[in-house]
Amino acid sequence: MDKRYNFYNLEASFKNWLIAEINESQNNSTYDENQHQTTQKKLTKISVKNYLSDLRHFLGWLIFYWKSHFDDSLSLDLVNQNLIEILKQVQVNTIKNYKSYLVDNQIPIKTINRRLSTLRKFFSFCISQGWIKENPAKKISNIKYQISNIDNTGILSQFQQDLRKENLDQKTIKSYLEVVQEFLSL
């Protein structure tokens, strides 16, 4: 059976796959004796909404990228007819270019990392469908949060003031500040 995918049924299939994956992990959840609770991942409506929104953003970017790098005559109808073929062509460099695009457009780090996480999930979905063999997004790391030295000074000053308000002695305050400075330097 030749099942053609367009944006809408691809998105719906991905959504169903996400929900099924989460339901399966909940059914295979483990009981943590130390915490006396069952460990489960829960997929919220907001998580699903974010996954789908991030996917739409990436696919929109991918079409623009594809048209500008490979085929400037590509119409939306042609994209819908060849969507899976285009996805098969996505390589690590494509994902790197997408990440660079997000950084260059000053998208918040949390959003960039969430979008990269979505791509890892989405390409795992593509593998499960038999469209691709490797996940090109798995080789792309998230952006690490960096706090500048200028920010460190302000953070430490505020922390020191807060510790003084707690009526802690100077030795304790100094100890706390040293620990925080060591943490921030990692």
N, C-alpha and C positions, 0 to 999 in steps of 0.2 A: 504494500500500500504506500503510495507516494503522499506523505503528509507534508504539505507546505506550511511553513510558519510565517506569520506576520507578527508585528509587534504585540498585538493584543493576545493572540493565543500563545505566543512564547512567554509573555508575562504571566498569563494564567497558569500555564504548565509549570513555570518556575515557582509560583506561589503554592500550587498544590504539592510540589516536591518538597518545598520548605516545611510546610505543615506536616506532611507525612514523615519527614525526617525527624522533626521534633517529637511527634507522637511516638515514633519508634524508640527514640532515646528515652522518652518518659516511661515507656513500657519496659525498657531494659535498665531502669534506674537502679541504683545501688543504695543499700541502707548503710549509713555511716554510724557505727556503734559509738564513736566518741561524741558525736553531736546529737545522737538519737533522732536523726531525721533522714528522710529520703532525699538523695541528691538528684535533682532534676533540672533540666534547662527548660525554661518556659518561653515560648514565643508569644510575644504580646502583639496586639493590633498595631501598636506603634512600630515595633520591630519589622513586621511585615510591610507596613507602609514605607518605612525607610529603605528596606531592601528593594522594593519595587520602584520607589522614586530614584534611588541610586542607579538601578538598572536602566531606567528610562534615560537618565542623564548620560550614562556611559554610552548607550546605544545611539543617542543623538550626537554625542561627540564622535563616536566611531564612524557614523555616516559622513559627517563633515570631514573627518580625517581621511577616510577612504576616498571620498570624492577629490580631496585636494592632493592626495598622494598617488592614487591609482587610476581613478576613473571619474573625471569631472562631468561626464554625461549621465551619471547614475541618478535615476529618478526614484521617488519613494516606491513606486510600483516595482521597479527592478530590484530595489533593496528588499522588499517583501518577498519577491520571488527567489532571491539569492541570499537571504539572511543567514541561513545555516552555512552556506559556502563562505560567506564573509567571516562568520565566527570561526570557521576552521582555519582561516588565514591569520587570526590574531596570534601574535608572538609576544615574547617577553618584552621586546622593544616597543611594541604597541602599548603595552601597559605602562612601561616607563614613560613614554610620551604623554600618556593620559595623566600620570602622576605629576609630571613636569607642568603640564597644562594647569592642573589644579593649584600647584604651588605658585606658578607665575601669576595666576589670577587671585592670589592671596585668599584662597579658601581656608577657613579655619582648620587647624591641624586635626581636631577631632573629626571634622567632616571628611577630610581627606582619608584618614585612617578607616573611618566607617565605610567609605566608598570602596577602598581597597579590600576591605573585609567582604563586602558585598560581591566584588568581582571574584574573590577566591571561592565563595559559595556558588556563584553563578557558573563558573567554569567547572566546578565539581558536578553541578547539575548537567552541564554539557557532556561531561565524561560519562555520567550515568545514562545519558541518552544515546551514547555511542557515536557522538559527532566528532569528538576529539579524543586523543589518547593521553595528553598531558595538560596540566593546569598551568597556563602561562602566568597567572597572577600569583601563584604560590612562591615564585622566586623574587617577588617584589616585597620589600619590607615596609613596614609602617614608618612614619616619620616619628622620630624621638622628640619628646618635649625638651626644649633647652631653655633654661632660665639664664639670662645674661648676668654678668657680675653687677651691673647697675641695679638690676632687679633684686639680686641677692642682698645687696646692702639695705635696700628698702625693706625687704622681707625680714631680714635679721633685726633691723631696728624696731620694726613693729612687734616682732616676736619678743624682743627684749623688754619693750614697754609692757606687753601683756603679762610677761612673767613677773615684772615688778608689781603690777596691780594685784597679782596673786600673793604678794607679800613673801616671796621666796628670798632666801638669803643669797648674797652675791656669788658665793661659791657654787651653789646649785644653778643659778642663772648662767654662769660662765660655762659650767659643764654642759648644760642644755644647748647653749649656743655653739660650742665646739662640735657636738654631735650633729647638729643641723648643718653647720658649715661643711663637715666631712661628707654628709649625705649629698649636699648640693654640688660638691666638687666631683662626684662620681660621674 
